[in-house]
Amino acid sequence: MIDPLMTLDSAERECLVDEFRACLERAAAPRETWPEAHDEAPAAEPPAVDLATLLSEMAVLKSELRLQSRQFKNTLEELRLFGNDLRQHGERLQRDVDRAREQAAAIQGQTEKKFLLAILDLRDRLQSGVDAAGRPPASLLTRLVPGPTRFAASLAEGLRLTLQRLDDLLSSHGVRPLQVVGEILDPQRMRAVGVEAGSDSAAIADGTVLREVQRGFFHDGDLLRVAQVIVSKKANRK
């Protein structure tokens, strides 16, 4: 069975508490300070205090405070758990963003490397054209007729200027050639594609790079393409 005192709302409980407080204050004050009765109406008697009702109301208030305190603790715990979940979600999101940036950087690096290697292949073709145009004419007829010779020289000069422009463009993007001629073969940067025997009197150590077949390049300090070289090898003594 539900106690009817538990069904009072908060306004009624506050009214009862105020009346109890006022009653206690009047009881504790000297009788001389009590308000005098008016001529037209006798002074009202202090209302009777129902201690059982007051104690019941105080018990209800205490129970409600305990319930609200428990609800507040539950709310704080839920907020703490939500904060942990939010922090973990943020950490996972940050890891995903970092991983995506690394993948994007790797893809960009691979794409850039492929593009630069294609440019270097074009450079090799231009270099071959410049080298071929710079060779002297093989036949006597070609040497006697100056017209084709002048045309070939003009063509060679155009190829040389184009090659120079391409080298400047590569240099502006951090592409630098390897300097390998005269050095000992380094497998990390060079690949030997042939050997040439030197004379017995030659003061060149075995494995020294004599010339390049295909030039190697660096890109921003990293090896972009190995150099293909011809190295020396002393002839065997008989």
Helices and strands as residue ranges (DSSP letters): G 4-7, H 10-28, G 31-33, H 51-133, H 140-144, H 146-172, E 175-177, E 190-198, E 209-214, E 217-219, E 222-225, E 227-234
